Structure formats: structure tokens, C-alpha cells
Amino acid sequence: MTELGSSGRHSGGGKPVACTLRPAQVADRREAWRRLIDGWLLHREPTDQGVVLTFRADPGVADAARELAALEAECCAWMSIDVEDSDTITMSVRSPETAGAETIHSMFEVSA
């Protein structure tokens, strides 16, 4: 869901709010997020630190969510993503820093 380039904003916690993906990789990542969100999203809820996304628990959705979480951990170390699998798939995307939370809100088109 990469939105920021290498310039980014500073989170104040030592990690810049920036993505390390190369421009050629950004389109592929956005497409992966679009497929997950457009295909299975039930609800998105803003939080003070980011967003909670709730997906239908169809076959393969939890795996796709975990794969995206792992990929984002590699390029966007300023945020954390947890995936829980039960009756629905819950993905919590957050950053303790204000700049990070604001960026997540923008990325997922929510406002706190």
C-alpha cells in the first residue's frame, strides 16, 4: 500500500516514515493491496495509531494478508501489522508516532 517515497517524514522515534521500495515495485504492491481490499474487505476502522481492517475469512485471505504484512515489514519498518484469523480476518496496521499514524490513515483512506 506503499504511498511515500524515500523522502518520507520523520516519525520522531528514530525511524523515518518512508518506504524503501523502488518505484518499479510500488505499482505491484499497490495492486496486491487493491486485490485484497477490493476482494474481501468488510470494514475499515481508524484508530489513534492507524487502522483495523476486517476481511471475510474466505480461503486464502489470511495467507494473502500475512504475506502483505511480511512484505510491508521489509520496506516500511516504521509501521507494524498484525493479522488475526478467526470468524473474520483482522489486520491491525499501526505506528506509535503521529506522522506514522497520519500516513496510515492516508494510505487506507480513513480519518481518526
Helices and strands as residue ranges (DSSP letters): E 9-10, E 16-17, H 23-40, E 41-47, E 50-56, H 61-75, E 80-85, E 88-94, H 98-107
